[in-house]
Amino acid sequence: MKSLLNNASTTRTLTLGALLAAGLALSGQANAASQCKGLDNAACDSQQSCSWVAGYERSDGRKVNAFCRTKAKRSSKPNASKEATKEAATKQQG
């Protein structure tokens, strides 16, 4: 009986440890992705990885305030989307 309780306790400890490790790993990824979040316009412009988005009004009438965001990652091919468009047009013609 004592070994069953000991195994349950060990399993619970290991499970909590795994959850804690996963939480820490995910919080590091979220932190890296939000390096631009909350910056003002000047601070945002000074960061190479950030881009300032001007405020705008959505189609449903709701106003969105200006904000700083992480720049989109670039494709390794500079004209990848143009090439894909050309290929699609060629396939339609042929």
Distance bins in CASP14 RR format, pairs under 12 A and 6 or more apart:
PFRMAT RR
TARGET T0000
AUTHOR 0000-0000-0000
RMODE 2
METHOD distances of the structure
MODEL  1
1 7 0 0 0 0 0 1 0 0 0 0 0
1 8 0 0 0 0 0 1 0 0 0 0 0
2 8 0 0 0 0 0 1 0 0 0 0 0
2 9 0 0 0 0 0 1 0 0 0 0 0
3 9 0 0 0 0 0 1 0 0 0 0 0
3 10 0 0 0 0 0 1 0 0 0 0 0
4 10 0 0 0 0 0 1 0 0 0 0 0
4 11 0 0 0 0 0 1 0 0 0 0 0
5 11 0 0 0 0 0 1 0 0 0 0 0
5 12 0 0 0 0 0 1 0 0 0 0 0
6 12 0 0 0 0 0 1 0 0 0 0 0
6 13 0 0 0 0 0 1 0 0 0 0 0
7 13 0 0 0 0 0 1 0 0 0 0 0
7 14 0 0 0 0 0 1 0 0 0 0 0
8 14 0 0 0 0 0 1 0 0 0 0 0
8 15 0 0 0 0 0 1 0 0 0 0 0
9 15 0 0 0 0 0 1 0 0 0 0 0
9 16 0 0 0 0 0 1 0 0 0 0 0
10 16 0 0 0 0 0 1 0 0 0 0 0
10 17 0 0 0 0 0 1 0 0 0 0 0
11 17 0 0 0 0 0 1 0 0 0 0 0
11 18 0 0 0 0 0 1 0 0 0 0 0
12 18 0 0 0 0 0 1 0 0 0 0 0
12 19 0 0 0 0 0 1 0 0 0 0 0
13 19 0 0 0 0 0 1 0 0 0 0 0
13 20 0 0 0 0 0 1 0 0 0 0 0
14 20 0 0 0 0 0 1 0 0 0 0 0
14 21 0 0 0 0 0 1 0 0 0 0 0
15 21 0 0 0 0 0 1 0 0 0 0 0
15 22 0 0 0 0 0 1 0 0 0 0 0
16 22 0 0 0 0 0 1 0 0 0 0 0
16 23 0 0 0 0 0 1 0 0 0 0 0
17 23 0 0 0 0 1 0 0 0 0 0 0
17 24 0 0 0 0 1 0 0 0 0 0 0
17 25 0 0 0 0 0 1 0 0 0 0 0
18 24 0 0 0 0 0 1 0 0 0 0 0
18 25 0 0 0 0 0 1 0 0 0 0 0
19 25 0 0 0 0 0 1 0 0 0 0 0
19 26 0 0 0 0 0 1 0 0 0 0 0
20 26 0 0 0 0 0 1 0 0 0 0 0
20 27 0 0 0 0 0 1 0 0 0 0 0
21 27 0 0 0 0 0 1 0 0 0 0 0
21 28 0 0 0 0 0 1 0 0 0 0 0
22 28 0 0 0 0 0 1 0 0 0 0 0
22 29 0 0 0 0 0 1 0 0 0 0 0
23 29 0 0 0 0 1 0 0 0 0 0 0
23 30 0 0 0 0 1 0 0 0 0 0 0
23 31 0 0 0 0 0 1 0 0 0 0 0
24 30 0 0 0 0 0 1 0 0 0 0 0
24 31 0 0 0 0 0 1 0 0 0 0 0
25 31 0 0 0 0 0 1 0 0 0 0 0
25 32 0 0 0 0 0 1 0 0 0 0 0
26 32 0 0 0 0 0 1 0 0 0 0 0
26 33 0 0 0 0 0 1 0 0 0 0 0
27 33 0 0 0 0 0 1 0 0 0 0 0
27 34 0 0 0 0 0 1 0 0 0 0 0
28 34 0 0 0 0 1 0 0 0 0 0 0
28 35 0 0 0 0 0 1 0 0 0 0 0
29 35 0 0 0 0 0 1 0 0 0 0 0
30 37 0 0 0 0 1 0 0 0 0 0 0
30 70 0 0 0 0 0 1 0 0 0 0 0
31 37 0 0 0 0 1 0 0 0 0 0 0
31 70 0 0 0 0 0 1 0 0 0 0 0
32 49 0 0 0 0 1 0 0 0 0 0 0
32 70 0 0 0 0 1 0 0 0 0 0 0
33 49 0 0 0 0 0 1 0 0 0 0 0
33 50 0 0 0 0 0 1 0 0 0 0 0
33 69 0 0 0 0 1 0 0 0 0 0 0
33 70 1 0 0 1 0 0 0 0 0 0 0
33 71 0 0 0 0 0 1 0 0 0 0 0
33 73 0 0 0 0 0 1 0 0 0 0 0
34 49 0 0 0 0 0 1 0 0 0 0 0
34 50 0 0 0 0 0 1 0 0 0 0 0
34 67 0 0 0 0 0 1 0 0 0 0 0
34 68 0 0 0 0 0 1 0 0 0 0 0
34 69 0 0 0 0 1 0 0 0 0 0 0
34 70 1 0 0 1 0 0 0 0 0 0 0
35 43 0 0 0 0 0 1 0 0 0 0 0
35 44 0 0 0 0 0 1 0 0 0 0 0
35 47 1 0 0 1 0 0 0 0 0 0 0
35 48 0 0 0 0 0 1 0 0 0 0 0
35 49 1 0 0 1 0 0 0 0 0 0 0
35 50 1 0 0 1 0 0 0 0 0 0 0
35 68 0 0 0 0 1 0 0 0 0 0 0
35 69 0 0 0 0 0 1 0 0 0 0 0
35 70 1 0 0 1 0 0 0 0 0 0 0
35 71 0 0 0 0 0 1 0 0 0 0 0
36 43 0 0 0 0 1 0 0 0 0 0 0
36 44 1 0 0 1 0 0 0 0 0 0 0
36 45 0 0 0 0 0 1 0 0 0 0 0
36 46 0 0 0 0 0 1 0 0 0 0 0
36 47 1 0 0 1 0 0 0 0 0 0 0
36 48 0 0 0 0 0 1 0 0 0 0 0
36 49 1 0 0 1 0 0 0 0 0 0 0
36 50 1 1 0 0 0 0 0 0 0 0 0
36 51 1 0 0 1 0 0 0 0 0 0 0
36 52 0 0 0 0 1 0 0 0 0 0 0
36 53 0 0 0 0 0 1 0 0 0 0 0
36 67 0 0 0 0 1 0 0 0 0 0 0
36 68 1 0 1 0 0 0 0 0 0 0 0
36 69 1 0 1 0 0 0 0 0 0 0 0
36 70 1 0 1 0 0 0 0 0 0 0 0
36 71 0 0 0 0 1 0 0 0 0 0 0
37 43 0 0 0 0 0 1 0 0 0 0 0
37 44 0 0 0 0 1 0 0 0 0 0 0
37 47 0 0 0 0 0 1 0 0 0 0 0
37 49 0 0 0 0 0 1 0 0 0 0 0
37 50 0 0 0 0 1 0 0 0 0 0 0
37 53 0 0 0 0 0 1 0 0 0 0 0
37 67 1 0 0 1 0 0 0 0 0 0 0
37 68 1 0 0 1 0 0 0 0 0 0 0
37 69 1 0 0 1 0 0 0 0 0 0 0
37 70 0 0 0 0 1 0 0 0 0 0 0
38 44 0 0 0 0 1 0 0 0 0 0 0
38 47 0 0 0 0 0 1 0 0 0 0 0
38 50 0 0 0 0 1 0 0 0 0 0 0
38 52 0 0 0 0 0 1 0 0 0 0 0
38 53 0 0 0 0 0 1 0 0 0 0 0
38 65 0 0 0 0 0 1 0 0 0 0 0
38 66 0 0 0 0 0 1 0 0 0 0 0
38 67 1 0 0 1 0 0 0 0 0 0 0
38 68 1 0 1 0 0 0 0 0 0 0 0
38 69 0 0 0 0 1 0 0 0 0 0 0
38 70 0 0 0 0 0 1 0 0 0 0 0
39 45 0 0 0 0 1 0 0 0 0 0 0
39 46 0 0 0 0 1 0 0 0 0 0 0
39 47 1 0 0 1 0 0 0 0 0 0 0
39 49 0 0 0 0 0 1 0 0 0 0 0
39 50 1 0 0 1 0 0 0 0 0 0 0
39 51 0 0 0 0 0 1 0 0 0 0 0
39 52 0 0 0 0 1 0 0 0 0 0 0
39 53 0 0 0 0 0 1 0 0 0 0 0
39 66 0 0 0 0 0 1 0 0 0 0 0
39 67 0 0 0 0 1 0 0 0 0 0 0
39 68 1 0 1 0 0 0 0 0 0 0 0
39 69 0 0 0 0 1 0 0 0 0 0 0
39 70 0 0 0 0 0 1 0 0 0 0 0
40 46 0 0 0 0 0 1 0 0 0 0 0
40 47 0 0 0 0 0 1 0 0 0 0 0
40 50 0 0 0 0 0 1 0 0 0 0 0
40 52 0 0 0 0 1 0 0 0 0 0 0
40 65 0 0 0 0 0 1 0 0 0 0 0
40 66 0 0 0 0 1 0 0 0 0 0 0
40 67 0 0 0 0 1 0 0 0 0 0 0
40 68 1 0 0 1 0 0 0 0 0 0 0
41 47 0 0 0 0 0 1 0 0 0 0 0
41 50 0 0 0 0 0 1 0 0 0 0 0
41 51 0 0 0 0 0 1 0 0 0 0 0
41 52 1 0 1 0 0 0 0 0 0 0 0
41 53 0 0 0 0 0 1 0 0 0 0 0
41 54 0 0 0 0 1 0 0 0 0 0 0
41 55 0 0 0 0 0 1 0 0 0 0 0
41 65 0 0 0 0 0 1 0 0 0 0 0
41 66 1 0 0 1 0 0 0 0 0 0 0
41 67 0 0 0 0 1 0 0 0 0 0 0
41 68 1 0 0 1 0 0 0 0 0 0 0
42 50 0 0 0 0 0 1 0 0 0 0 0
42 52 0 0 0 0 1 0 0 0 0 0 0
42 68 0 0 0 0 0 1 0 0 0 0 0
43 50 0 0 0 0 1 0 0 0 0 0 0
43 52 0 0 0 0 1 0 0 0 0 0 0
43 68 1 0 0 1 0 0 0 0 0 0 0
44 50 1 0 1 0 0 0 0 0 0 0 0
44 51 1 0 0 1 0 0 0 0 0 0 0
44 52 1 0 1 0 0 0 0 0 0 0 0
44 53 0 0 0 0 1 0 0 0 0 0 0
44 54 0 0 0 0 0 1 0 0 0 0 0
44 66 0 0 0 0 1 0 0 0 0 0 0
44 67 0 0 0 0 1 0 0 0 0 0 0
44 68 1 1 0 0 0 0 0 0 0 0 0
44 69 0 0 0 0 1 0 0 0 0 0 0
44 70 0 0 0 0 0 1 0 0 0 0 0
44 71 0 0 0 0 0 1 0 0 0 0 0
45 51 0 0 0 0 1 0 0 0 0 0 0
45 52 1 0 0 1 0 0 0 0 0 0 0
45 53 0 0 0 0 0 1 0 0 0 0 0
45 66 0 0 0 0 0 1 0 0 0 0 0
45 68 0 0 0 0 1 0 0 0 0 0 0
45 71 0 0 0 0 0 1 0 0 0 0 0
46 52 0 0 0 0 0 1 0 0 0 0 0
46 68 0 0 0 0 0 1 0 0 0 0 0
47 68 1 0 0 1 0 0 0 0 0 0 0
47 69 0 0 0 0 0 1 0 0 0 0 0
47 70 0 0 0 0 1 0 0 0 0 0 0
47 71 0 0 0 0 1 0 0 0 0 0 0
48 70 0 0 0 0 0 1 0 0 0 0 0
48 71 0 0 0 0 1 0 0 0 0 0 0
49 68 0 0 0 0 0 1 0 0 0 0 0
49 69 0 0 0 0 1 0 0 0 0 0 0
49 70 1 0 0 1 0 0 0 0 0 0 0
49 71 1 0 1 0 0 0 0 0 0 0 0
49 72 0 0 0 0 0 1 0 0 0 0 0
49 73 0 0 0 0 1 0 0 0 0 0 0
49 74 0 0 0 0 0 1 0 0 0 0 0
50 67 0 0 0 0 0 1 0 0 0 0 0
50 68 1 0 1 0 0 0 0 0 0 0 0
50 69 1 0 0 1 0 0 0 0 0 0 0
50 70 1 0 0 1 0 0 0 0 0 0 0
50 71 1 0 0 1 0 0 0 0 0 0 0
50 72 0 0 0 0 0 1 0 0 0 0 0
51 66 0 0 0 0 0 1 0 0 0 0 0
51 67 0 0 0 0 1 0 0 0 0 0 0
51 68 1 0 0 1 0 0 0 0 0 0 0
51 69 1 0 1 0 0 0 0 0 0 0 0
51 70 1 0 0 1 0 0 0 0 0 0 0
51 71 1 0 1 0 0 0 0 0 0 0 0
51 72 0 0 0 0 1 0 0 0 0 0 0
52 65 0 0 0 0 0 1 0 0 0 0 0
52 66 1 0 0 1 0 0 0 0 0 0 0
52 67 1 0 0 1 0 0 0 0 0 0 0
52 68 1 0 1 0 0 0 0 0 0 0 0
52 69 0 0 0 0 1 0 0 0 0 0 0
52 70 0 0 0 0 0 1 0 0 0 0 0
52 71 0 0 0 0 0 1 0 0 0 0 0
53 64 0 0 0 0 1 0 0 0 0 0 0
53 65 0 0 0 0 1 0 0 0 0 0 0
53 66 1 0 0 1 0 0 0 0 0 0 0
53 67 1 0 1 0 0 0 0 0 0 0 0
53 68 1 0 0 1 0 0 0 0 0 0 0
53 69 1 0 1 0 0 0 0 0 0 0 0
53 70 0 0 0 0 0 1 0 0 0 0 0
53 71 0 0 0 0 0 1 0 0 0 0 0
53 72 0 0 0 0 0 1 0 0 0 0 0
54 63 0 0 0 0 0 1 0 0 0 0 0
54 64 0 0 0 0 1 0 0 0 0 0 0
54 65 0 0 0 0 1 0 0 0 0 0 0
54 66 1 0 1 0 0 0 0 0 0 0 0
54 67 0 0 0 0 1 0 0 0 0 0 0
54 68 0 0 0 0 0 1 0 0 0 0 0
54 69 0 0 0 0 0 1 0 0 0 0 0
55 62 0 0 0 0 0 1 0 0 0 0 0
55 63 1 0 0 1 0 0 0 0 0 0 0
55 64 1 0 1 0 0 0 0 0 0 0 0
55 65 1 0 1 0 0 0 0 0 0 0 0
55 66 1 0 1 0 0 0 0 0 0 0 0
55 67 1 0 0 1 0 0 0 0 0 0 0
55 68 0 0 0 0 0 1 0 0 0 0 0
55 69 0 0 0 0 0 1 0 0 0 0 0
56 62 0 0 0 0 1 0 0 0 0 0 0
56 63 1 0 0 1 0 0 0 0 0 0 0
56 64 1 0 1 0 0 0 0 0 0 0 0
56 65 0 0 0 0 1 0 0 0 0 0 0
56 66 0 0 0 0 1 0 0 0 0 0 0
56 67 0 0 0 0 0 1 0 0 0 0 0
57 63 1 0 1 0 0 0 0 0 0 0 0
57 64 1 0 0 1 0 0 0 0 0 0 0
57 65 0 0 0 0 0 1 0 0 0 0 0
58 64 1 0 0 1 0 0 0 0 0 0 0
58 65 0 0 0 0 0 1 0 0 0 0 0
74 80 0 0 0 0 1 0 0 0 0 0 0
74 81 0 0 0 0 0 1 0 0 0 0 0
75 81 1 0 0 1 0 0 0 0 0 0 0
75 82 0 0 0 0 0 1 0 0 0 0 0
75 83 0 0 0 0 1 0 0 0 0 0 0
75 84 0 0 0 0 0 1 0 0 0 0 0
77 83 1 0 0 1 0 0 0 0 0 0 0
77 84 0 0 0 0 1 0 0 0 0 0 0
79 85 0 0 0 0 1 0 0 0 0 0 0
79 86 0 0 0 0 1 0 0 0 0 0 0
79 87 0 0 0 0 0 1 0 0 0 0 0
80 86 0 0 0 0 0 1 0 0 0 0 0
80 87 0 0 0 0 0 1 0 0 0 0 0
81 87 0 0 0 0 0 1 0 0 0 0 0
81 88 0 0 0 0 0 1 0 0 0 0 0
82 88 0 0 0 0 0 1 0 0 0 0 0
82 89 0 0 0 0 0 1 0 0 0 0 0
83 89 0 0 0 0 0 1 0 0 0 0 0
83 90 0 0 0 0 0 1 0 0 0 0 0
84 90 0 0 0 0 0 1 0 0 0 0 0
84 91 0 0 0 0 0 1 0 0 0 0 0
85 91 0 0 0 0 0 1 0 0 0 0 0
85 92 0 0 0 0 0 1 0 0 0 0 0
86 92 0 0 0 0 0 1 0 0 0 0 0
86 93 0 0 0 0 0 1 0 0 0 0 0
87 93 0 0 0 0 0 1 0 0 0 0 0
87 94 0 0 0 0 0 1 0 0 0 0 0
88 94 0 0 0 0 0 1 0 0 0 0 0
END
